[in-house]
Amino acid sequence: SDGIDIVNSSNIVIKNSFIRAFDDNIAIKGLQWAYEEQQTIKGIRVDNCVLWNDWGKIFEFGAETVADTIQDVMISNCYVPRFTMVAMDIQNGDRGHIENVVFNNISIEEPIRERAMLGDTPMDTKGWGRAISLGTQWSSDVTRGSIDNIRFSNIRCTGSSFSSIELKGYDEKHQVSNVYIKDYFVNGTKITGDEAIQKNDFVTNVVWE
């Protein structure tokens, strides 16, 4: 129930599109069966899209990241009228080193928590509504990955129930590092410090502008 999954592929452009999905809208994945054909994922562009989901993530890296490197990704000029769990999510679940990713000019409306169901089962929505989540938290691979040089600029969140930003590295060798956040607004107020972030000890160099 994803919208578009980009799997072990490079030089992909998605633009001028409306995508409504139950789960992830646009996901970048590395899968084991495709790893032998392409170990690097790069040159991904998403521009001028309207994206709506009912359960998962809007922009999702992973959680499957069986690729040596995922790099050179630009997501820009997008509007999110409805989302649930996370709007901009990097879940490094395998070996991939994810680097040089830019989110620019993204407008995000109020997260939806009411009456969330998975089939006939009510969902626990307590942790939903994060604008940003970056993490190297679990793995089915023999090698761990890391996340480096992720840039967010002109991010506008509107609504009363946004959760804080979440950054979680895995250990000293597999960190979330060099995260740059410029012009991040919640309800018109510019956020300029780490009080908006939940992070662990394996996160280095978060820079606000």
TORKE-141397 format. One record per residue (C-alpha): residue number from 0; residue in three letters; x, y, z. Coordinates in Angstrom, 1 decimal, always signed. Layout:
TORKE-141397
{rolum NUM,ala,{X,Y,Z}},
...
end
This chain:
TORKE-141397
{rolum 0,ser,{+0.0,+0.0,+0.0}},
{rolum 1,asp,{+3.0,+2.4,-0.6}},
{rolum 2,gly,{+2.7,+5.0,-3.3}},
{rolum 3,ile,{+6.1,+4.8,-5.1}},
{rolum 4,asp,{+9.0,+2.6,-4.0}},
{rolum 5,ile,{+12.4,+3.4,-5.5}},
{rolum 6,val,{+14.3,+0.1,-5.1}},
{rolum 7,asn,{+18.1,-0.1,-5.7}},
{rolum 8,ser,{+17.7,+2.5,-8.5}},
{rolum 9,ser,{+19.4,+5.7,-9.5}},
{rolum 10,asn,{+18.6,+8.9,-11.5}},
{rolum 11,ile,{+14.8,+8.9,-10.7}},
{rolum 12,val,{+12.6,+12.0,-11.0}},
{rolum 13,ile,{+9.1,+12.3,-9.5}},
{rolum 14,lys,{+7.4,+15.7,-10.0}},
{rolum 15,asn,{+4.1,+17.5,-10.4}},
{rolum 16,ser,{+2.2,+14.6,-8.8}},
{rolum 17,phe,{-0.5,+14.0,-6.3}},
{rolum 18,ile,{+0.0,+10.7,-4.4}},
{rolum 19,arg,{-2.4,+9.4,-1.7}},
{rolum 20,ala,{-1.3,+6.2,-0.1}},
{rolum 21,phe,{-2.3,+4.2,+3.0}},
{rolum 22,asp,{+1.4,+3.5,+3.9}},
{rolum 23,asp,{+4.5,+5.4,+2.7}},
{rolum 24,asn,{+4.0,+7.9,-0.1}},
{rolum 25,ile,{+7.6,+7.8,-1.6}},
{rolum 26,ala,{+10.0,+5.3,-0.2}},
{rolum 27,ile,{+13.7,+4.8,-1.1}},
{rolum 28,lys,{+14.7,+1.2,-0.4}},
{rolum 29,gly,{+17.6,-1.2,-0.8}},
{rolum 30,leu,{+16.5,-4.8,-1.0}},
{rolum 31,gln,{+18.6,-7.9,-0.7}},
{rolum 32,trp,{+17.4,-9.5,-4.0}},
{rolum 33,ala,{+18.4,-6.3,-5.9}},
{rolum 34,tyr,{+21.7,-5.7,-4.1}},
{rolum 35,glu,{+23.9,-7.7,-6.6}},
{rolum 36,glu,{+22.6,-5.6,-9.5}},
{rolum 37,gln,{+23.1,-2.2,-7.9}},
{rolum 38,gln,{+24.9,-1.3,-4.6}},
{rolum 39,thr,{+24.5,+2.5,-4.9}},
{rolum 40,ile,{+21.3,+4.5,-4.9}},
{rolum 41,lys,{+21.7,+8.1,-6.0}},
{rolum 42,gly,{+20.4,+10.9,-8.1}},
{rolum 43,ile,{+16.8,+10.9,-6.7}},
{rolum 44,arg,{+14.7,+14.1,-7.3}},
{rolum 45,val,{+11.2,+14.7,-5.9}},
{rolum 46,asp,{+9.7,+18.1,-6.8}},
{rolum 47,asn,{+6.4,+19.9,-6.7}},
{rolum 48,cys,{+4.2,+17.1,-5.3}},
{rolum 49,val,{+1.2,+16.9,-3.0}},
{rolum 50,leu,{+1.4,+13.9,-0.7}},
{rolum 51,trp,{-1.2,+12.4,+1.7}},
{rolum 52,asn,{-1.0,+9.3,+3.7}},
{rolum 53,asp,{-3.3,+7.5,+6.2}},
{rolum 54,trp,{-0.9,+5.4,+8.2}},
{rolum 55,gly,{+2.9,+5.3,+7.4}},
{rolum 56,lys,{+5.4,+8.0,+6.4}},
{rolum 57,ile,{+5.4,+10.7,+3.7}},
{rolum 58,phe,{+9.1,+10.5,+2.6}},
{rolum 59,glu,{+10.7,+7.3,+3.8}},
{rolum 60,phe,{+14.3,+6.0,+3.5}},
{rolum 61,gly,{+14.2,+2.3,+4.4}},
{rolum 62,ala,{+13.6,+0.7,+6.6}},
{rolum 63,glu,{+15.2,-1.7,+4.2}},
{rolum 64,thr,{+18.6,-0.2,+3.2}},
{rolum 65,val,{+20.6,-3.0,+1.6}},
{rolum 66,ala,{+22.8,-0.8,-0.4}},
{rolum 67,asp,{+26.3,+0.4,+0.2}},
{rolum 68,thr,{+25.4,+4.0,-0.3}},
{rolum 69,ile,{+22.3,+6.1,-0.7}},
{rolum 70,gln,{+23.2,+9.6,-1.7}},
{rolum 71,asp,{+22.4,+12.8,-3.6}},
{rolum 72,val,{+18.7,+13.0,-2.9}},
{rolum 73,met,{+16.8,+16.3,-3.3}},
{rolum 74,ile,{+13.2,+16.6,-2.1}},
{rolum 75,ser,{+11.7,+20.1,-2.8}},
{rolum 76,asn,{+8.6,+22.2,-3.1}},
{rolum 77,cys,{+6.2,+19.7,-1.7}},
{rolum 78,tyr,{+2.9,+20.1,+0.2}},
{rolum 79,val,{+1.7,+17.6,+2.8}},
{rolum 80,pro,{-2.0,+18.2,+3.6}},
{rolum 81,arg,{-2.3,+15.1,+5.7}},
{rolum 82,phe,{+0.1,+12.7,+7.4}},
{rolum 83,thr,{+0.2,+10.4,+10.4}},
{rolum 84,met,{+3.5,+8.9,+11.8}},
{rolum 85,val,{+6.4,+10.9,+10.3}},
{rolum 86,ala,{+6.6,+13.3,+7.4}},
{rolum 87,met,{+10.4,+13.1,+6.7}},
{rolum 88,asp,{+11.8,+9.8,+7.8}},
{rolum 89,ile,{+15.2,+8.1,+7.4}},
{rolum 90,gln,{+15.2,+4.6,+9.0}},
{rolum 91,asn,{+18.5,+3.0,+8.3}},
{rolum 92,gly,{+17.7,-0.6,+8.9}},
{rolum 93,asp,{+20.7,-2.2,+7.1}},
{rolum 94,arg,{+24.2,-1.5,+5.8}},
{rolum 95,gly,{+23.5,+1.6,+3.8}},
{rolum 96,his,{+25.5,+4.8,+4.4}},
{rolum 97,ile,{+22.9,+7.5,+3.7}},
{rolum 98,glu,{+24.4,+10.9,+2.9}},
{rolum 99,asn,{+23.9,+14.2,+1.1}},
{rolum 100,val,{+20.1,+14.5,+1.4}},
{rolum 101,val,{+18.2,+17.8,+1.1}},
{rolum 102,phe,{+14.7,+18.6,+2.0}},
{rolum 103,asn,{+13.8,+22.1,+0.8}},
{rolum 104,asn,{+10.6,+24.1,+0.9}},
{rolum 105,ile,{+8.2,+21.5,+2.5}},
{rolum 106,ser,{+4.9,+22.6,+3.9}},
{rolum 107,ile,{+3.2,+20.1,+6.4}},
{rolum 108,glu,{-0.3,+20.4,+7.8}},
{rolum 109,glu,{-1.7,+19.1,+11.1}},
{rolum 110,pro,{-0.9,+15.4,+11.7}},
{rolum 111,ile,{-4.0,+13.1,+12.0}},
{rolum 112,arg,{-4.4,+10.9,+15.0}},
{rolum 113,glu,{-8.1,+10.5,+15.5}},
{rolum 114,arg,{-9.8,+7.1,+14.7}},
{rolum 115,ala,{-6.6,+5.6,+13.2}},
{rolum 116,met,{-7.2,+2.0,+12.4}},
{rolum 117,leu,{-5.2,-0.9,+10.9}},
{rolum 118,gly,{-7.9,-3.1,+9.6}},
{rolum 119,asp,{-10.2,-3.5,+12.5}},
{rolum 120,thr,{-7.5,-2.7,+15.1}},
{rolum 121,pro,{-7.2,+0.8,+16.7}},
{rolum 122,met,{-3.7,+2.2,+16.4}},
{rolum 123,asp,{-1.6,+3.6,+19.2}},
{rolum 124,thr,{-0.9,+7.1,+17.9}},
{rolum 125,lys,{+1.0,+8.5,+20.9}},
{rolum 126,gly,{+4.3,+8.9,+19.0}},
{rolum 127,trp,{+2.8,+10.0,+15.7}},
{rolum 128,gly,{+3.1,+13.5,+14.2}},
{rolum 129,arg,{+6.9,+13.9,+13.9}},
{rolum 130,ala,{+8.0,+16.2,+11.2}},
{rolum 131,ile,{+11.5,+14.7,+11.1}},
{rolum 132,ser,{+12.9,+11.3,+12.3}},
{rolum 133,leu,{+16.4,+10.1,+11.6}},
{rolum 134,gly,{+17.6,+6.8,+13.0}},
{rolum 135,thr,{+19.8,+3.7,+12.7}},
{rolum 136,gln,{+17.8,+1.6,+15.1}},
{rolum 137,trp,{+17.6,-2.0,+14.0}},
{rolum 138,ser,{+19.1,-4.2,+11.3}},
{rolum 139,ser,{+18.6,-7.5,+9.5}},
{rolum 140,asp,{+22.0,-7.1,+7.8}},
{rolum 141,val,{+25.4,-8.2,+9.0}},
{rolum 142,thr,{+26.7,-4.6,+8.7}},
{rolum 143,arg,{+25.3,-1.4,+10.2}},
{rolum 144,gly,{+24.8,+1.8,+8.3}},
{rolum 145,ser,{+25.0,+5.5,+9.2}},
{rolum 146,ile,{+23.4,+8.8,+8.4}},
{rolum 147,asp,{+25.4,+11.9,+7.4}},
{rolum 148,asn,{+24.9,+15.4,+6.0}},
{rolum 149,ile,{+21.2,+15.8,+6.0}},
{rolum 150,arg,{+19.8,+19.3,+5.3}},
{rolum 151,phe,{+16.4,+20.7,+6.0}},
{rolum 152,ser,{+15.5,+24.3,+4.8}},
{rolum 153,asn,{+12.3,+26.2,+4.8}},
{rolum 154,ile,{+10.2,+23.6,+6.6}},
{rolum 155,arg,{+6.8,+24.9,+7.7}},
{rolum 156,cys,{+4.6,+22.9,+10.1}},
{rolum 157,thr,{+1.1,+24.0,+10.8}},
{rolum 158,gly,{-1.0,+22.5,+13.6}},
{rolum 159,ser,{-1.3,+22.0,+17.4}},
{rolum 160,ser,{+0.0,+18.4,+17.8}},
{rolum 161,phe,{+3.4,+18.0,+16.2}},
{rolum 162,ser,{+5.8,+15.8,+18.2}},
{rolum 163,ser,{+9.4,+16.8,+18.6}},
{rolum 164,ile,{+12.1,+15.9,+16.0}},
{rolum 165,glu,{+13.8,+12.6,+16.7}},
{rolum 166,leu,{+17.4,+11.8,+16.0}},
{rolum 167,lys,{+18.9,+8.4,+17.1}},
{rolum 168,gly,{+22.2,+6.9,+16.1}},
{rolum 169,tyr,{+23.0,+3.3,+16.8}},
{rolum 170,asp,{+26.5,+3.4,+18.4}},
{rolum 171,glu,{+29.8,+5.3,+18.2}},
{rolum 172,lys,{+30.6,+3.9,+14.8}},
{rolum 173,his,{+27.1,+4.2,+13.3}},
{rolum 174,gln,{+25.9,+7.7,+14.1}},
{rolum 175,val,{+23.6,+10.4,+12.9}},
{rolum 176,ser,{+25.9,+13.3,+12.1}},
{rolum 177,asn,{+25.9,+16.7,+10.4}},
{rolum 178,val,{+22.2,+17.6,+10.4}},
{rolum 179,tyr,{+21.6,+21.2,+9.3}},
{rolum 180,ile,{+18.2,+22.8,+9.9}},
{rolum 181,lys,{+17.5,+26.2,+8.5}},
{rolum 182,asp,{+14.2,+28.2,+8.7}},
{rolum 183,tyr,{+12.2,+25.5,+10.5}},
{rolum 184,phe,{+8.8,+27.0,+11.5}},
{rolum 185,val,{+6.0,+25.6,+13.7}},
{rolum 186,asn,{+2.8,+27.7,+13.5}},
{rolum 187,gly,{+4.8,+30.6,+12.2}},
{rolum 188,thr,{+7.4,+30.5,+15.0}},
{rolum 189,lys,{+11.0,+29.8,+14.0}},
{rolum 190,ile,{+12.6,+27.1,+16.0}},
{rolum 191,thr,{+16.3,+27.6,+16.5}},
{rolum 192,gly,{+17.6,+25.2,+19.1}},
{rolum 193,asp,{+17.8,+21.6,+20.3}},
{rolum 194,glu,{+14.8,+22.0,+22.6}},
{rolum 195,ala,{+12.7,+20.8,+19.7}},
{rolum 196,ile,{+14.8,+17.6,+19.4}},
{rolum 197,gln,{+14.8,+14.2,+21.1}},
{rolum 198,lys,{+18.2,+12.6,+20.5}},
{rolum 199,asn,{+20.5,+10.0,+22.0}},
{rolum 200,asp,{+24.3,+10.0,+22.6}},
{rolum 201,phe,{+25.1,+8.9,+19.0}},
{rolum 202,val,{+24.1,+12.1,+17.3}},
{rolum 203,thr,{+26.8,+14.7,+16.4}},
{rolum 204,asn,{+26.8,+18.2,+15.0}},
{rolum 205,val,{+23.2,+19.4,+14.7}},
{rolum 206,val,{+23.3,+23.0,+13.4}},
{rolum 207,trp,{+20.4,+25.4,+13.4}},
{rolum 208,glu,{+20.1,+28.6,+11.3}},
end
